[in-house]
């Protein structure tokens, strides 16, 4: 095989490998987007159903009214969008999904607030504003901190928002809670805190009564587990 023929062969082989890699990447990216859409449609349907229940069936018990979209579903959707956002494919679609997701978060918060007011039950929320446009290392660390808070306190409702997202809902939230640099920013039960907060710092911002109730729940769960283990 001559040198020129060899170079042509290597070029064709390289192009073939690149084409296959691009196709596989594009295929899985589209699969991921389709999966996100399915989850998002389910979340939207759940919220709409809960809103209808609240509006039309006022005689429902508070336990039934409290069955809104779960934090796990919203969290799952957020992680999938974050993963897909790193791909170079379908950025416009991912941006649209982020906007829809942000609206779903606000709708879920408003619905939970209505349920809390009607049933006279406490509601503990954290709004997390971050940036993806700048090198915001603290935003990344804050995300990990909030993951730990969510795992330790499942009853804390955490909603994350891209500060720079071109969406009227985001602009309204920034105006209401006076959100500005430096990022990240946390809004805990309506109070705004700028800058990075550790797990301990975030815990100190949560209502003391809420922390006490969560500790009691954990203690009861441990006692129940130990009792069951001994009986078996």
N, C-alpha and C positions, 0 to 999 in steps of 0.2 A: 504494500500500500504506500503510495507516494505521500510526501509531506503535505502537499496541498489537499489531497483527498482525505488525509488524516484529520487536518484542521476542519474540513467541512463536516466530517463525521462527528467530531467532538462538538462542533457548533450545533448540529442538528440534535445530537443527544442532549446537550445542555438545554436547548429550547424545549425539547420534549419533556425533560424533567421539570422545567419551570412551568410548562403548561399544565402538567398533571398536578403539580403542587398548588397552582393557582385554582384549578378546578376543585380539588379536594377542599382547600381552604374556603372557597366560595360556597361550596355545597354545605359544609358544616356551619358556616355563618348563616346561611339561609335557614337551615334547620333550627339553629339557635333562635333566630328571629321569629320563626313560626311557633316555637315553644313559648317564647315570651308573649306573643299575641294570644295564645290559648289561655295562659295564666291571667293575662290582663283582661280578657273577655270574661273569665270566670269571676275575677275580683269585681269588675264593673257590674256584673249581674247580681252578685251577692249584695253589693251596696245598694243597688236599685231596689232589690227585694226587701232589704231592711228598711229603706226609706218608705217604701209602700206600706210595710207593716206598721211603721210608726205613724204614718199619716192616716191610715184607714182603720187600723185595729187598735184603738186606744185602750181597749179592755185587756190587751195582752199583758201578761205578767212581766215584771222587770227582767226576769231571767230570760224570757223569750226575746224581749227587746234587745238584750245585750248581745245577741248572736249576730254581731256585725262581722265584716271581713276580718280575718284573723291576721295578727301581726306576722305569723309565720309565712302566710301567702305573700304579703307585701314585702317581707324580707327576702323571700325566695326570688321574687320578681326583681328586686333591687340588685341582688347579687348577679343575676343573669344579665341585666342591662349593663352593669359595671364590667362584666367579662366581655360582652359583645362590643362595648364601647372601645375596647383596646384593639379591635380588628379594624383593618383599613377598608373593609367592605361595608357597603350599605350604611354609611354614616348618617345620611339624611333620614333613613328609616329609624335608626337608633335615636336620633335627636327627637323625632316625633314621638317615639315610645317614651322617652324621658319626660316629655311635656305631659303626655297622657298620664304617666305614672304620678307625676307631681300633683296633677289635678285629683287623681284618685286618693292620694294621701290626704289632701285637704278635705275632700268630701268625707273620708273615713273619720277624720278628726272632728268635723262638725257634727257628724251623726253620733259619735261617741259622747260628745259634749251635750247634745240634746238628751241622750239616754241618761247621762250622769245627772243632769238637772232634774229630769222627771223622777228618776228613781232615788234621788238624793244619795248617790254613791260617789265617793271621791274619784277623781280622774287625774292621773299623773302623766304629764306629757313632756317630751323633749323635742324641740325643733333643732335640727342640725344644719347649718349653712356652711357649705364648703365651696372650693373653687377647683376647677380642672384646667383652667387656662394658664394660671401662674404656677410656679414651683412652690406649691404649698405643702411642704413636708409635714407641718403640724396638722393639716387637714387629713392626711393619710393616717397619722398616729391617732387623731381624734376618732376616726372611723373604727379603729381597732378597740379603742377604749369603750366606745358605745356598743360594740359587739359584746364585750365583756359585761357591760351593764345590762344589756338585753338578756344575756344568758343567766345572770345572777338574779335579776328582777324581771321576770316575764310579764308582770302587770304594768311595767313602764312602757308607754306607747311612744316609740321613737320614730320621728319622721325626718327624712333627709332631703335637702333641697340644694340644687346647684345654684349658687349665688348669681352666676352670670347667664343663666338660662333666659332666653328672650321669651318671656311669658308674663302676661298681665297678672296672673295669680302670684307669681314670685315677686313681682314689683309691689303688689299690694301687701304681701307679708313683710317685705323689707320696710315698707312705709309704716305699717302698724307697729312693728316691734323695733323700729329704728335700727335696722341692721346696716352696719358699715364696717370697713376695715378697722383693725386687722381680723382676718379670718384664721381659724374657724370661729364661728359664733354659735353659741348654744342659747336657746330660749327654753328655760325650765319653768313650766307652769306660768308662762307669760312674762317672766323676768329675763332680761337679756344679759349675756355674759360673753365678752370678747376674749379671744385667745384660747390657747390649748389648756385643757383641763384633764388631770389624771383621773383614774378610776376613783381614788379617794376623794378628790375634789368634786367630782360629779355626785358622788354619794352624799357629800355634805350639802349639796344644793337641793337634794330631794327632801320632801316634807318628813319631819321626824316621826310623825304618826304613821306615815306610809312605811318607813324603814322598820318600825316596831311591828307592824302587821305582817310584813314580809318575813321577818325573823320568826314570828310566831308560827306562820305557815310552814316554814322550813323545819322548825322544831317538831311540829305535829307530824309532818311527813316522815321525819327520821324516826320518831317514836312508833308510828304505824308500821314502818318498814322493819324495825328491829323486833317488834312484837310478832309480826307475820313470820319473820325468819326463825324466831324461837319456837313458835308453834309448829313450824314445819320440821 
